[in-house]
Amino acid sequence: MSASESTEDQKYPMSKATSSFVCTNCDYKAFKWQGCCPDCQEWNSIVERTISPASKVSAKVGTVTLKCLRDIPTQINNRMVSGVNEWDRVLGSGIMPGSFLILTGDPGIGKSTLLLQIAHNLAEKYSVIYFSSEESLGQVKQRAERLLKKDQPVLFSDEGNLEKIIATTAQEKPDLVIIDSIQNCYFSEIQVTPGSIGQLRESGFRLMRLAKENNIAVIVTGHITKEGQIAGPKTLEHMVDGVFYLQGEDRWQTRILRSVKNRFGPINEIGFFDMGQNGLTQVPNISQLLLQESSGTPGLSIISSLEGSRPLLLEVQALTVPSKFGIPQRIITGADHKHVMIIVGILEKYLQVKFSAHDIFFKVSGGFKIKDSSADLGIALALLSSFFQQPLPEKSIALAEIHLTGQIKPINHIGIHTDEAKKFGAQHLLLAQRQKLNSSLTKHTFSNVYELLKLFDNKN
């Protein structure tokens, strides 16, 4: 052995491949396998990884080409429009080519049904591949024959190996790939169970690269935890271009498609579907469904709440009864508890209405939750209507904000709310005095909470 070779071996000593144990959740490194990670307390997240010996000569890292905005070619991507208006609107006028989207929701809520119908509609113009890792092809066929009126050239597979799914997709180059679900898919090179954090992190990254590098839209379904969040690492939500929740409504067989993240469209946009024997059908006039049982009864008011770009007419219900216990009850659903209590405090201070001696029960019909301040006046009027046991004007909509000083203030986007109210037969608008609005509907205006008593003075 020459002196130069001896010196080279000392400089780069030969070493065997070694193993280490790494937590797939927080990257904690351990000397041996453990059931629970000492750092993040996650169970069954530590996996063994093989570390290859370092090469003698480090590979040269290439440089990247930098460009100004004016030098980047403009890409015109026509969205894939399914013809299902509720779906297309929530996604931002259709599916953007090359996007990576995830649809999640409770078990049995209708995720697979919805995506099967969307795939069927899009297959008339685009090439679509549907990978069903949760159902066999026979089960998919039975559901498709029950839901779909005619067959479309959608390609199906029940493969769950993501290496094969990615290789097949790269070869076929479809316009859209649907994977149902990502928790049941796996990489054979990762020695952990499907659905684990390590599998989901790698799956999300590989599918994101597949979508971006090949300009293929990828939609995956995901499971949720008992807290209602997407099961898996938070990085999965960061990697995707859009996160959509399909939620149920207890009162009817209504399904709500909600956008919580969308790089190519609005967030907080919602769409409505009705679940039946023939699958999910659109409900374009959801306000009519929500208000079909409404009538002029004490303790009830109608408000308009903006969800994304869509106004919803909602029924607000209040019940006040003298308390028989030392501490009055406060049971509130569909609105922030503290916000309702602030309005109760305003009414008691300025109108001398003794809500402090009454139990208060409050809810928003339809299982919805109101967040914007445009519902303030409707909440206050529902409480006063129940307290005085007198109904509000029939077919009236309350739209105003109430300040802590007792003043009633105008709201934004009033035209959107009033157009929706007029569409469904509203006759009276209860507004702030300074609200600027041109409408043929009868207007009742108020500058402060004292003037609200005008609605009940003649009836007490």
C-alpha positions as CSV (number, residue, x, y, z in Angstrom):
1,M,0.0,0.0,0.0
2,S,1.4,3.3,-1.0
3,A,1.8,6.2,1.4
4,S,-0.7,8.3,-0.5
5,E,-3.4,5.5,-0.2
6,S,-2.7,5.2,3.5
7,T,-3.0,8.9,4.0
8,E,-6.3,8.9,2.0
9,D,-7.7,6.1,4.1
10,Q,-6.9,7.9,7.3
11,K,-8.5,11.0,5.9
12,Y,-11.7,9.2,4.8
13,P,-11.9,6.1,7.1
14,M,-14.2,3.3,5.9
15,S,-17.4,3.0,8.0
16,K,-20.3,0.7,7.9
17,A,-23.9,1.8,7.5
18,T,-25.4,2.6,10.9
19,S,-28.9,2.9,12.2
20,S,-30.6,5.6,14.3
21,F,-34.0,6.0,15.7
22,V,-35.9,9.1,14.8
23,C,-39.4,10.4,15.8
24,T,-41.4,11.1,12.7
25,N,-43.4,13.7,14.6
26,C,-40.7,16.0,16.1
27,D,-37.4,14.5,14.6
28,Y,-36.2,13.6,18.1
29,K,-33.2,11.2,17.8
30,A,-32.8,8.2,20.2
31,F,-30.2,5.5,20.6
32,K,-32.7,2.7,20.7
33,W,-36.4,2.2,19.8
34,Q,-39.0,3.5,22.3
35,G,-42.7,3.2,22.4
36,C,-43.3,6.8,23.3
37,C,-41.2,9.8,22.2
38,P,-39.7,11.5,25.2
39,D,-39.9,14.9,23.5
40,C,-43.4,15.2,22.0
41,Q,-45.0,12.3,23.9
42,E,-46.3,10.8,20.7
43,W,-46.8,7.0,20.7
44,N,-45.4,4.7,18.0
45,S,-43.8,7.5,16.2
46,I,-40.1,6.4,16.5
47,V,-38.8,4.6,13.5
48,E,-35.4,3.2,12.5
49,R,-33.5,4.9,9.8
50,T,-30.3,3.7,8.1
51,I,-27.5,6.1,7.7
52,S,-25.2,5.4,4.7
53,P,-21.4,6.0,5.1
54,A,-20.3,9.4,4.0
55,S,-18.7,9.6,0.5
56,K,-15.0,10.5,0.2
57,V,-15.7,13.5,-2.0
58,S,-18.7,15.7,-1.5
59,A,-20.8,16.1,-4.6
60,K,-20.7,19.5,-6.2
61,V,-24.0,21.3,-5.7
62,G,-25.3,23.1,-8.8
63,T,-26.6,26.6,-8.9
64,V,-30.1,27.7,-9.8
65,T,-31.2,30.2,-12.5
66,L,-32.7,33.4,-11.1
67,K,-35.3,35.4,-13.1
68,C,-37.2,38.6,-12.7
69,L,-41.0,38.7,-12.9
70,R,-41.0,40.1,-16.4
71,D,-38.8,37.2,-17.6
72,I,-41.2,34.5,-16.2
73,P,-43.6,33.3,-18.9
74,T,-47.3,33.8,-18.1
75,Q,-49.2,30.6,-17.7
76,I,-52.9,30.6,-18.7
77,N,-54.5,27.8,-16.9
78,N,-58.2,27.2,-17.7
79,R,-60.0,25.9,-14.6
80,M,-61.7,22.5,-14.8
81,V,-65.4,23.3,-14.4
82,S,-67.5,20.4,-13.3
83,G,-70.9,22.0,-13.8
84,V,-71.8,21.4,-10.1
85,N,-72.1,25.1,-9.2
86,E,-71.8,24.6,-5.4
87,W,-68.6,22.7,-5.8
88,D,-67.1,25.1,-8.5
89,R,-67.9,28.2,-6.5
90,V,-66.3,26.9,-3.3
91,L,-63.1,26.0,-5.2
92,G,-62.9,29.4,-6.9
93,S,-64.7,28.8,-10.2
94,G,-63.3,25.3,-10.7
95,I,-60.3,23.1,-10.1
96,M,-56.9,24.8,-11.0
97,P,-54.7,22.5,-13.1
98,G,-51.6,21.4,-11.1
99,S,-53.2,22.1,-7.7
100,F,-53.0,19.7,-4.8
101,L,-56.2,19.7,-2.7
102,I,-57.5,17.7,0.3
103,L,-61.2,17.0,1.1
104,T,-61.9,15.9,4.7
105,G,-64.9,15.2,6.9
106,D,-66.6,12.8,9.2
107,P,-66.9,9.1,8.3
108,G,-69.9,8.5,6.0
109,I,-70.5,12.2,5.4
110,G,-70.3,11.7,1.6
111,K,-66.7,12.5,0.6
112,S,-66.4,9.6,-1.7
113,T,-69.8,10.1,-3.1
114,L,-69.1,13.8,-3.9
115,L,-65.8,13.0,-5.6
116,L,-67.2,10.2,-7.6
117,Q,-69.9,12.6,-9.0
118,I,-67.4,15.3,-9.7
119,A,-65.1,12.8,-11.5
120,H,-68.1,11.6,-13.5
121,N,-68.9,15.2,-14.6
122,L,-65.3,16.2,-15.4
123,A,-64.7,13.0,-17.4
124,E,-66.9,14.4,-20.2
125,K,-64.0,16.9,-21.1
126,Y,-61.0,15.8,-19.1
127,S,-59.1,12.5,-18.4
128,V,-59.6,11.4,-14.8
129,I,-58.1,8.6,-12.8
130,Y,-59.8,7.5,-9.5
131,F,-57.7,5.5,-7.0
132,S,-59.8,3.9,-4.3
133,S,-57.6,2.6,-1.5
134,E,-60.6,2.1,0.9
135,E,-63.0,0.3,-1.4
136,S,-62.6,-2.6,-3.9
137,L,-63.4,-2.0,-7.5
138,G,-66.6,-4.0,-7.1
139,Q,-67.8,-1.7,-4.3
140,V,-67.0,1.4,-6.3
141,K,-68.9,0.0,-9.3
142,Q,-72.0,-0.8,-7.2
143,R,-72.0,2.8,-5.8
144,A,-71.5,4.3,-9.3
145,E,-74.3,2.3,-10.8
146,R,-76.6,3.5,-8.0
147,L,-75.6,7.2,-8.3
148,L,-74.7,7.9,-11.9
149,K,-77.2,7.9,-14.7
150,K,-74.7,7.1,-17.5
151,D,-71.1,5.8,-17.6
152,Q,-68.2,8.1,-18.3
153,P,-64.6,7.2,-19.2
154,V,-63.2,7.5,-15.7
155,L,-60.3,5.1,-15.0
156,F,-60.4,3.3,-11.7
157,S,-57.9,1.4,-9.5
158,D,-57.9,0.1,-6.0
159,E,-54.1,0.3,-5.6
160,G,-52.8,1.7,-2.4
161,N,-49.1,1.6,-3.1
162,L,-48.1,5.2,-3.8
163,E,-44.9,4.3,-5.7
164,K,-47.2,2.6,-8.2
165,I,-49.8,5.3,-8.1
166,I,-47.2,8.0,-8.9
167,A,-45.5,6.0,-11.6
168,T,-48.9,5.2,-13.3
169,T,-50.0,8.9,-13.1
170,A,-46.7,10.1,-14.5
171,Q,-47.0,7.7,-17.4
172,E,-50.7,8.3,-18.2
173,K,-50.6,12.1,-17.5
174,P,-54.3,12.6,-16.8
175,D,-55.8,16.0,-16.1
176,L,-57.1,15.0,-12.6
177,V,-56.2,12.3,-10.1
178,I,-58.4,11.4,-7.1
179,I,-57.0,9.4,-4.2
180,D,-59.5,8.1,-1.7
181,S,-57.9,8.2,0.9
182,I,-54.4,9.3,1.7
183,Q,-54.4,7.6,5.1
184,N,-54.8,4.2,3.4
185,C,-52.0,4.7,1.0
186,Y,-48.4,3.8,1.8
187,F,-44.7,3.8,0.6
188,S,-43.2,0.4,0.8
189,E,-39.8,1.9,1.5
190,I,-41.0,3.5,4.8
191,Q,-41.3,0.8,7.4
192,V,-44.2,2.2,9.3
193,T,-48.0,1.5,9.1
194,P,-50.2,3.4,6.6
195,G,-51.7,6.5,8.1
196,S,-48.8,7.2,10.4
197,I,-47.2,10.6,10.6
198,G,-44.1,9.5,8.7
199,Q,-46.2,8.0,5.9
200,L,-48.5,11.0,5.6
201,R,-45.6,13.5,5.5
202,E,-43.8,11.6,2.7
203,S,-47.0,11.0,0.8
204,G,-48.0,14.7,0.9
205,F,-44.6,15.8,-0.3
206,R,-44.4,13.2,-3.2
207,L,-48.0,14.0,-4.3
208,M,-47.3,17.8,-4.2
209,R,-44.3,17.3,-6.5
210,L,-46.3,15.1,-8.8
211,A,-49.0,17.8,-9.2
212,K,-46.5,20.7,-9.7
213,E,-44.0,19.0,-12.0
214,N,-46.6,17.4,-14.3
215,N,-49.4,20.1,-14.1
216,I,-51.8,17.4,-12.9
217,A,-54.6,18.3,-10.4
218,V,-54.5,16.0,-7.4
219,I,-57.4,15.6,-4.9
220,V,-57.1,13.4,-1.9
221,T,-59.5,12.6,0.9
222,G,-58.4,12.7,4.5
223,H,-59.6,11.4,7.8
224,I,-60.3,13.7,10.8
225,T,-59.6,13.3,14.5
226,K,-62.2,13.3,17.2
227,E,-61.5,17.1,17.6
228,G,-62.5,17.6,14.0
229,Q,-59.0,18.3,12.6
230,I,-57.3,16.6,9.7
231,A,-55.5,13.4,11.0
232,G,-51.8,13.6,10.5
233,P,-49.0,16.2,10.7
234,K,-49.8,19.9,10.4
235,T,-47.3,20.1,7.5
236,L,-49.8,18.2,5.4
237,E,-52.2,21.2,5.5
238,H,-49.3,23.6,4.7
239,M,-48.2,21.5,1.6
240,V,-51.6,21.4,-0.1
241,D,-53.1,24.3,-2.1
242,G,-56.6,23.9,-0.6
243,V,-58.3,22.4,2.4
244,F,-62.0,21.7,2.2
245,Y,-64.3,20.3,4.9
246,L,-67.5,18.4,4.1
247,Q,-69.8,18.8,7.2
248,G,-73.2,17.5,8.2
249,E,-76.2,19.4,9.5
250,D,-78.2,17.6,12.1
251,R,-81.7,19.0,11.2
252,W,-81.8,18.0,7.6
253,Q,-79.8,15.7,5.3
254,T,-77.8,18.8,4.3
255,R,-74.1,18.7,3.7
256,I,-71.9,21.9,3.9
257,L,-68.8,22.1,1.8
258,R,-66.5,24.7,3.5
259,S,-63.2,26.2,2.2
260,V,-60.7,26.9,5.0
261,K,-57.6,27.2,2.8
262,N,-57.6,28.0,-0.9
263,R,-54.6,29.5,-2.8
264,F,-56.7,29.8,-5.9
265,G,-60.0,31.1,-4.5
266,P,-61.8,32.6,-1.5
267,I,-61.7,31.1,1.9
268,N,-64.7,30.6,4.2
269,E,-66.8,30.0,1.1
270,I,-69.5,27.4,1.5
271,G,-71.6,25.2,-0.7
272,F,-74.7,23.2,0.2
273,F,-75.8,19.7,-0.9
274,D,-78.6,17.5,0.0
275,M,-77.9,13.8,0.7
276,G,-80.4,11.4,-0.9
277,Q,-80.6,8.0,-2.5
278,N,-79.2,9.4,-5.7
279,G,-76.2,10.9,-4.0
280,L,-75.5,14.6,-3.3
281,T,-77.7,17.2,-5.1
282,Q,-77.1,20.9,-5.0
283,V,-79.1,23.2,-2.8
284,P,-78.8,26.6,-4.4
285,N,-81.6,28.3,-2.4
286,I,-80.5,27.3,1.1
287,S,-82.1,30.4,2.7
288,Q,-85.5,29.2,1.5
289,L,-84.9,25.9,3.3
290,L,-83.7,27.6,6.4
291,L,-86.7,29.9,6.6
292,Q,-89.5,27.7,5.4
293,E,-90.6,27.0,9.0
294,S,-90.2,30.6,10.3
295,S,-93.2,32.5,11.6
296,G,-93.9,35.6,13.6
297,T,-93.5,34.3,17.2
298,P,-92.0,36.0,20.3
299,G,-88.3,35.4,20.8
300,L,-87.5,35.0,17.1
301,S,-85.7,37.2,14.6
302,I,-84.1,36.8,11.2
303,I,-80.6,37.9,10.4
304,S,-78.3,37.7,7.4
305,S,-74.8,36.3,7.9
306,L,-72.1,36.5,5.3
307,E,-70.3,33.2,4.8
308,G,-67.4,33.9,2.3
309,S,-69.2,35.8,-0.5
310,R,-72.6,34.2,0.2
311,P,-75.3,35.7,2.5
312,L,-77.3,33.3,4.6
313,L,-80.7,34.2,6.2
314,L,-80.7,32.6,9.6
315,E,-83.3,32.3,12.3
316,V,-82.1,33.5,15.8
317,Q,-84.1,32.2,18.7
318,A,-84.1,33.4,22.3
319,L,-86.0,32.3,25.4
320,T,-86.0,34.3,28.7
321,V,-87.7,33.0,31.8
322,P,-87.6,34.2,35.4
323,S,-84.9,32.3,37.2
324,K,-85.9,29.9,40.0
325,F,-82.4,29.4,41.2
326,G,-79.8,31.7,42.8
327,I,-77.6,31.8,39.7
328,P,-79.4,32.3,36.3
329,Q,-78.7,29.9,33.5
330,R,-77.0,31.0,30.3
331,I,-77.2,28.3,27.6
332,I,-76.0,29.6,24.2
333,T,-75.4,27.7,21.0
334,G,-74.5,29.0,17.5
335,A,-72.9,32.2,18.7
336,D,-70.0,33.3,20.9
337,H,-71.2,33.1,24.6
338,K,-69.3,36.3,25.6
339,H,-70.6,38.3,22.6
340,V,-74.3,37.5,23.5
341,M,-73.6,38.4,27.1
342,I,-72.2,41.7,26.1
343,I,-75.5,42.5,24.2
344,V,-77.4,41.3,27.3
345,G,-75.4,43.7,29.4
346,I,-76.0,46.6,27.1
347,L,-79.8,46.1,27.1
348,E,-79.9,45.8,30.9
349,K,-77.9,48.9,31.5
350,Y,-79.6,51.3,29.0
351,L,-83.1,49.8,29.0
352,Q,-83.4,48.7,32.6
353,V,-84.5,45.2,31.4
354,K,-83.7,42.8,34.3
355,F,-82.1,40.0,32.3
356,S,-79.9,39.3,35.4
357,A,-82.9,37.8,37.1
358,H,-83.8,35.6,34.1
359,D,-82.5,32.4,32.6
360,I,-81.5,32.9,29.0
361,F,-81.5,30.2,26.3
362,F,-80.2,31.2,22.9
363,K,-79.6,29.4,19.7
364,V,-79.1,29.8,15.9
365,S,-81.3,27.5,13.9
366,G,-79.8,25.1,11.4
367,G,-76.7,24.3,13.4
368,F,-74.9,27.3,12.0
369,K,-72.5,29.6,13.9
370,I,-72.7,33.4,13.5
371,K,-69.4,35.3,13.8
372,D,-69.9,38.8,12.3
373,S,-71.2,41.8,14.2
374,S,-74.0,42.4,11.7
375,A,-76.1,40.0,13.8
376,D,-76.0,42.2,16.9
377,L,-79.4,43.9,16.3
378,G,-81.1,40.5,15.5
379,I,-79.7,39.1,18.8
380,A,-80.9,42.1,20.8
381,L,-84.4,42.0,19.2
382,A,-84.8,38.3,19.8
383,L,-84.0,38.8,23.5
384,L,-86.4,41.7,23.9
385,S,-89.1,39.9,21.9
386,S,-88.9,37.0,24.3
387,F,-88.8,39.2,27.4
388,F,-91.8,41.2,26.4
389,Q,-93.5,38.2,24.7
390,Q,-94.3,40.2,21.6
391,P,-93.3,39.2,18.0
392,L,-91.3,41.4,15.7
393,P,-92.8,42.7,12.4
394,E,-93.6,39.7,10.2
395,K,-91.0,38.9,7.5
396,S,-88.4,41.4,8.9
397,I,-84.6,41.2,8.7
398,A,-82.4,42.8,11.3
399,L,-79.0,44.2,10.1
400,A,-77.0,46.4,12.4
401,E,-74.1,46.5,14.8
402,I,-74.5,47.6,18.5
403,H,-71.7,49.4,20.3
404,L,-71.0,49.3,24.0
405,T,-72.3,52.9,24.2
406,G,-75.8,51.7,23.1
407,Q,-75.5,53.2,19.7
408,I,-76.6,51.3,16.6
409,K,-74.2,51.4,13.7
410,P,-74.4,50.6,10.0
411,I,-72.8,47.4,8.6
412,N,-70.7,46.7,5.5
413,H,-72.0,45.0,2.3
414,I,-75.6,45.9,3.1
415,G,-76.6,45.5,-0.6
416,I,-75.6,41.9,-0.6
417,H,-77.7,41.2,2.5
418,T,-80.8,43.1,1.3
419,D,-80.7,41.5,-2.1
420,E,-80.9,38.1,-0.5
421,A,-83.6,39.2,1.9
422,K,-85.7,40.6,-1.0
423,K,-85.2,37.4,-3.0
424,F,-86.9,35.4,-0.2
425,G,-89.8,37.6,0.5
426,A,-88.7,39.9,3.2
427,Q,-90.9,43.0,3.8
428,H,-89.3,44.9,6.6
429,L,-85.7,45.9,7.2
430,L,-84.5,46.8,10.7
431,L,-81.4,49.0,10.2
432,A,-79.2,51.7,11.7
433,Q,-80.4,55.2,11.1
434,R,-77.1,56.1,9.3
435,Q,-77.3,53.1,7.0
436,K,-77.2,54.2,3.4
437,L,-79.5,52.1,1.3
438,N,-81.8,52.4,-1.6
439,S,-84.5,49.7,-1.3
440,S,-88.2,49.3,-1.9
441,L,-88.6,47.4,1.3
442,T,-90.1,49.1,4.4
443,K,-87.3,50.4,6.6
444,H,-87.4,50.8,10.4
445,T,-84.3,52.7,11.5
446,F,-82.8,53.1,15.0
447,S,-79.9,55.3,16.3
448,N,-79.6,53.7,19.7
449,V,-81.0,50.9,21.8
450,Y,-83.6,53.2,23.5
451,E,-85.5,53.4,20.2
452,L,-85.8,49.6,20.1
453,L,-88.6,49.9,22.6
454,K,-90.8,51.5,19.9
455,L,-91.3,48.1,18.5
456,F,-92.9,46.9,21.8
457,D,-94.3,50.1,23.4
458,N,-97.8,49.7,21.9
459,K,-98.0,46.1,22.9
460,N,-96.8,46.1,26.6
